[in-house]
């Protein structure tokens, strides 16, 4: 059961990593609520198990072929963490944003 209070909901369009920087990126749109640096993205594995990752930075981005503006949530991690996050193939899903979480 998720006892964390949701501050926002982020619709992830896609995700990717830049390994040289040890960073993982979630691109999408904030659907409701708010998001801030140092808060957490909650990544569910199933209905009763999830993990949290800390948001290190947030950037506003624009794609030249689209009118919509997007947010880029940036997560830092070691090689093992980045490998794991890339392996999850996060995309086309909604993720909760919370103030509380675990690094």
Z-matrix of the N, CA and C atoms (Angstrom, degrees):
N
C 1 1.446
C 2 1.527 1 109.45
N 3 1.297 2 117.02 1 132.40
C 4 1.461 3 122.09 2 -178.91
C 5 1.527 4 109.59 3 -85.75
N 6 1.344 5 115.79 4 114.66
C 7 1.461 6 120.00 5 -179.58
C 8 1.515 7 112.06 6 -102.13
N 9 1.319 8 118.52 7 0.12
C 10 1.456 9 121.65 8 179.80
C 11 1.529 10 109.62 9 -75.99
N 12 1.309 11 116.15 10 140.64
C 13 1.460 12 121.06 11 179.07
C 14 1.523 13 108.99 12 -82.66
N 15 1.314 14 115.70 13 121.51
C 16 1.455 15 121.29 14 -178.56
C 17 1.522 16 110.26 15 -75.16
N 18 1.337 17 115.61 16 127.92
C 19 1.459 18 122.06 17 177.35
C 20 1.526 19 111.52 18 -97.07
N 21 1.317 20 116.10 19 -22.28
C 22 1.455 21 121.00 20 -179.14
C 23 1.509 22 110.52 21 -167.30
N 24 1.315 23 114.65 22 170.66
C 25 1.464 24 121.03 23 175.92
C 26 1.521 25 107.51 24 -130.00
N 27 1.321 26 115.39 25 127.40
C 28 1.456 27 122.46 26 -176.02
C 29 1.520 28 109.36 27 -111.85
N 30 1.331 29 116.23 28 123.74
C 31 1.463 30 120.86 29 176.99
C 32 1.519 31 108.34 30 -90.54
N 33 1.320 32 116.04 31 107.97
C 34 1.457 33 121.10 32 179.87
C 35 1.519 34 109.52 33 -81.02
N 36 1.324 35 115.52 34 126.84
C 37 1.459 36 120.98 35 174.94
C 38 1.522 37 109.23 36 -87.89
N 39 1.329 38 115.37 37 -45.43
C 40 1.463 39 120.63 38 179.44
C 41 1.519 40 108.78 39 -161.51
N 42 1.315 41 115.76 40 170.52
C 43 1.456 42 121.68 41 178.65
C 44 1.524 43 109.26 42 -141.15
N 45 1.327 44 114.79 43 156.29
C 46 1.466 45 120.20 44 179.62
C 47 1.526 46 108.77 45 -160.39
N 48 1.313 47 116.33 46 170.70
C 49 1.468 48 121.49 47 -179.90
C 50 1.519 49 109.83 48 -129.39
N 51 1.313 50 115.34 49 150.77
C 52 1.464 51 122.16 50 165.23
C 53 1.519 52 104.61 51 -117.35
N 54 1.313 53 115.46 52 100.03
C 55 1.465 54 121.92 53 -171.55
C 56 1.526 55 112.87 54 -65.30
N 57 1.315 56 117.68 55 -34.23
C 58 1.465 57 120.27 56 -179.65
C 59 1.528 58 110.86 57 -61.62
N 60 1.320 59 116.62 58 -28.80
C 61 1.470 60 121.79 59 178.98
C 62 1.528 61 112.46 60 -94.84
N 63 1.340 62 117.27 61 -6.04
C 64 1.466 63 122.15 62 -174.13
C 65 1.527 64 111.02 63 55.71
N 66 1.356 65 114.77 64 46.27
C 67 1.453 66 119.81 65 -178.90
C 68 1.524 67 111.10 66 -129.15
N 69 1.323 68 114.40 67 145.41
C 70 1.450 69 123.54 68 176.71
C 71 1.520 70 106.87 69 -118.73
N 72 1.324 71 117.17 70 139.59
C 73 1.464 72 122.60 71 -172.69
C 74 1.520 73 110.71 72 -123.97
N 75 1.325 74 114.93 73 136.89
C 76 1.460 75 122.40 74 173.18
C 77 1.522 76 106.86 75 -117.07
N 78 1.322 77 116.98 76 119.38
C 79 1.465 78 120.83 77 179.25
C 80 1.524 79 108.13 78 -105.95
N 81 1.332 80 115.49 79 135.09
C 82 1.456 81 119.32 80 -179.84
C 83 1.508 82 111.84 81 176.10
N 84 1.328 83 115.04 82 -154.38
C 85 1.460 84 121.56 83 -177.41
C 86 1.520 85 109.66 84 -134.38
N 87 1.314 86 115.15 85 141.85
C 88 1.453 87 120.77 86 173.71
C 89 1.531 88 107.42 87 -76.66
N 90 1.321 89 116.85 88 117.75
C 91 1.464 90 120.77 89 -176.03
C 92 1.524 91 112.05 90 -86.13
N 93 1.317 92 117.00 91 -34.73
C 94 1.455 93 119.98 92 173.98
C 95 1.523 94 109.33 93 -158.23
N 96 1.327 95 115.47 94 161.79
C 97 1.456 96 120.28 95 178.97
C 98 1.512 97 112.38 96 78.09
N 99 1.310 98 114.93 97 -147.72
C 100 1.460 99 121.23 98 -176.83
C 101 1.522 100 110.42 99 -142.10
N 102 1.315 101 115.30 100 164.80
C 103 1.462 102 122.34 101 176.94
C 104 1.520 103 107.46 102 -142.06
N 105 1.334 104 116.05 103 143.25
C 106 1.457 105 121.15 104 178.88
C 107 1.518 106 109.65 105 -140.57
N 108 1.326 107 114.91 106 156.15
C 109 1.457 108 119.96 107 173.83
C 110 1.521 109 109.11 108 -60.26
N 111 1.315 110 115.48 109 147.07
C 112 1.473 111 125.88 110 -179.28
C 113 1.526 112 112.88 111 78.68
N 114 1.337 113 119.00 112 -5.89
C 115 1.457 114 121.02 113 172.00
C 116 1.521 115 108.15 114 -80.41
N 117 1.322 116 117.69 115 -173.24
C 118 1.458 117 122.05 116 -173.33
C 119 1.525 118 112.43 117 -124.41
N 120 1.325 119 115.03 118 145.97
C 121 1.460 120 123.06 119 168.84
C 122 1.522 121 106.06 120 -100.11
N 123 1.319 122 116.67 121 131.81
C 124 1.464 123 122.04 122 179.14
C 125 1.524 124 108.93 123 -99.44
N 126 1.329 125 115.67 124 120.67
C 127 1.467 126 121.63 125 -178.10
C 128 1.530 127 108.18 126 -110.26
N 129 1.338 128 116.98 127 108.91
C 130 1.472 129 119.48 128 -178.21
C 131 1.527 130 112.16 129 -80.76
N 132 1.327 131 115.05 130 142.96
C 133 1.469 132 121.41 131 172.06
C 134 1.525 133 109.59 132 -98.04
N 135 1.327 134 115.38 133 -37.49
C 136 1.462 135 122.77 134 174.16
C 137 1.524 136 106.66 135 -156.20
N 138 1.321 137 118.56 136 -167.32
C 139 1.468 138 120.36 137 -174.31
C 140 1.527 139 113.74 138 -69.35
N 141 1.330 140 118.15 139 -20.46
C 142 1.461 141 119.50 140 -176.91
C 143 1.526 142 114.08 141 -117.74
N 144 1.324 143 118.83 142 -2.16
C 145 1.461 144 121.29 143 -176.39
C 146 1.525 145 110.41 144 -133.71
N 147 1.331 146 115.65 145 128.80
C 148 1.464 147 120.32 146 177.73
C 149 1.517 148 109.35 147 -148.93
N 150 1.310 149 115.35 148 169.37
C 151 1.460 150 120.97 149 174.51
C 152 1.514 151 108.15 150 -127.76
N 153 1.335 152 115.62 151 158.66
C 154 1.459 153 120.28 152 176.10
C 155 1.519 154 108.58 153 -118.04
N 156 1.320 155 115.41 154 145.32
C 157 1.469 156 121.55 155 173.91
C 158 1.520 157 107.76 156 -130.20
N 159 1.334 158 114.85 157 138.94
C 160 1.461 159 120.43 158 -177.02
C 161 1.529 160 110.70 159 -78.66
N 162 1.319 161 115.49 160 136.34
C 163 1.465 162 122.21 161 176.83
C 164 1.529 163 107.81 162 -83.23
N 165 1.316 164 117.13 163 114.74
C 166 1.463 165 120.72 164 -179.34
C 167 1.522 166 112.50 165 -84.50
N 168 1.327 167 116.46 166 -33.35
C 169 1.459 168 120.30 167 -178.95
C 170 1.531 169 108.82 168 -155.39
N 171 1.329 170 114.45 169 157.62
C 172 1.463 171 121.82 170 178.03
C 173 1.522 172 107.32 171 -132.32
N 174 1.327 173 116.00 172 131.19
C 175 1.468 174 121.20 173 178.15
C 176 1.522 175 108.86 174 -125.35
N 177 1.320 176 116.57 175 144.06
C 178 1.460 177 121.93 176 170.74
C 179 1.518 178 107.07 177 -90.88
N 180 1.329 179 116.30 178 131.47
C 181 1.462 180 119.32 179 -178.63
C 182 1.524 181 110.20 180 -130.15
N 183 1.315 182 114.30 181 156.32
C 184 1.450 183 122.12 182 175.87
C 185 1.523 184 108.16 183 -128.73
N 186 1.317 185 115.24 184 140.43
C 187 1.462 186 121.83 185 177.06
C 188 1.517 187 106.50 186 -106.26
N 189 1.319 188 116.80 187 128.03
C 190 1.467 189 121.23 188 -171.47
C 191 1.527 190 113.44 189 -58.80
N 192 1.315 191 118.37 190 -29.86
C 193 1.461 192 120.29 191 -176.73
C 194 1.535 193 112.72 192 -91.40
N 195 1.336 194 117.83 193 4.56
C 196 1.458 195 120.79 194 -177.39
C 197 1.522 196 111.28 195 -131.09
N 198 1.327 197 115.39 196 151.52
C 199 1.464 198 120.40 197 178.15
C 200 1.523 199 111.86 198 -85.06
N 201 1.325 200 116.88 199 -28.20
C 202 1.465 201 120.94 200 -178.29
C 203 1.518 202 111.31 201 -66.29
N 204 1.331 203 115.32 202 147.20
C 205 1.455 204 121.25 203 171.51
C 206 1.516 205 107.51 204 -101.91
N 207 1.316 206 116.52 205 147.88
C 208 1.452 207 122.11 206 -175.67
C 209 1.519 208 110.68 207 -125.94
N 210 1.316 209 114.13 208 164.07
C 211 1.459 210 121.36 209 172.41
C 212 1.516 211 107.85 210 -111.14
N 213 1.323 212 114.63 211 145.66
C 214 1.454 213 122.00 212 176.02
C 215 1.516 214 106.76 213 -117.15
N 216 1.339 215 116.13 214 113.39
C 217 1.456 216 121.12 215 176.36
C 218 1.519 217 107.65 216 -92.57
N 219 1.330 218 116.81 217 127.80
C 220 1.461 219 122.08 218 -174.35
C 221 1.520 220 109.02 219 -111.88
N 222 1.328 221 115.52 220 126.94
C 223 1.457 222 123.95 221 -179.74
C 224 1.523 223 108.00 222 -120.03
N 225 1.319 224 117.28 223 132.11
C 226 1.465 225 121.33 224 176.79
C 227 1.522 226 109.42 225 -98.51
N 228 1.325 227 115.82 226 151.36
C 229 1.458 228 119.35 227 178.16
C 230 1.505 229 111.96 228 -170.48
N 231 1.312 230 115.21 229 167.59
C 232 1.457 231 119.89 230 176.00
C 233 1.532 232 109.13 231 -77.62
N 234 1.300 233 116.77 232 175.72
C 235 1.473 234 121.76 233 -176.25
C 236 1.522 235 111.48 234 -56.78
N 237 1.315 236 117.27 235 -42.47
C 238 1.464 237 121.19 236 -178.20
C 239 1.534 238 110.97 237 -64.42
N 240 1.317 239 117.02 238 -42.63
C 241 1.468 240 121.24 239 179.20
C 242 1.521 241 110.86 240 -65.02
N 243 1.331 242 116.68 241 -45.25
C 244 1.467 243 120.56 242 179.38
C 245 1.531 244 109.96 243 -62.20
N 246 1.333 245 117.73 244 -43.84
C 247 1.465 246 121.30 245 177.25
C 248 1.528 247 110.88 246 -57.25
N 249 1.328 248 115.98 247 -44.37
C 250 1.464 249 121.19 248 -179.05
C 251 1.523 250 111.13 249 -63.52
N 252 1.337 251 116.70 250 -47.57
C 253 1.468 252 120.69 251 -178.91
C 254 1.524 253 112.02 252 -63.64
N 255 1.323 254 117.30 253 -41.40
C 256 1.474 255 120.53 254 177.05
C 257 1.532 256 109.67 255 -62.43
N 258 1.318 257 116.35 256 -40.69
C 259 1.461 258 121.37 257 -179.81
C 260 1.521 259 113.63 258 -63.65
N 261 1.324 260 117.29 259 -23.69
C 262 1.461 261 120.40 260 178.91
C 263 1.524 262 112.92 261 -72.67
N 264 1.337 263 116.84 262 -17.60
C 265 1.468 264 122.01 263 178.76
C 266 1.531 265 110.76 264 51.69
N 267 1.325 266 115.51 265 55.39
C 268 1.463 267 121.12 266 -177.29
C 269 1.524 268 109.43 267 -73.56
N 270 1.306 269 116.68 268 123.60
C 271 1.452 270 122.50 269 178.98
C 272 1.511 271 110.21 270 -179.31
N 273 1.327 272 116.02 271 154.41
C 274 1.466 273 121.97 272 179.33
C 275 1.521 274 111.97 273 52.85
N 276 1.345 275 115.47 274 49.64
C 277 1.460 276 119.80 275 178.37
C 278 1.524 277 110.12 276 -153.51
N 279 1.315 278 115.44 277 165.01
C 280 1.450 279 122.51 278 179.74
C 281 1.522 280 109.38 279 -104.09
N 282 1.331 281 116.95 280 132.02
C 283 1.459 282 121.84 281 179.17
C 284 1.527 283 109.36 282 -122.54
N 285 1.317 284 115.58 283 140.14
C 286 1.459 285 120.47 284 177.48
C 287 1.516 286 110.65 285 -79.24
N 288 1.323 287 115.18 286 146.43
C 289 1.463 288 123.34 287 174.41
C 290 1.528 289 106.56 288 -109.53
N 291 1.341 290 117.54 289 129.60
C 292 1.454 291 121.65 290 179.60
C 293 1.526 292 110.05 291 -133.26
N 294 1.327 293 115.36 292 157.08
C 295 1.452 294 120.39 293 175.13
C 296 1.525 295 109.78 294 -77.53
N 297 1.327 296 116.15 295 -36.36
C 298 1.462 297 121.46 296 -178.60
C 299 1.518 298 110.80 297 -93.53
N 300 1.310 299 115.21 298 148.78
C 301 1.444 300 121.87 299 177.60
C 302 1.502 301 109.35 300 178.05
N 303 1.309 302 115.97 301 -174.16
C 304 1.457 303 121.41 302 -179.80
C 305 1.515 304 108.66 303 -131.73
N 306 1.340 305 115.80 304 130.88
C 307 1.467 306 120.77 305 178.24
C 308 1.518 307 110.88 306 -70.26
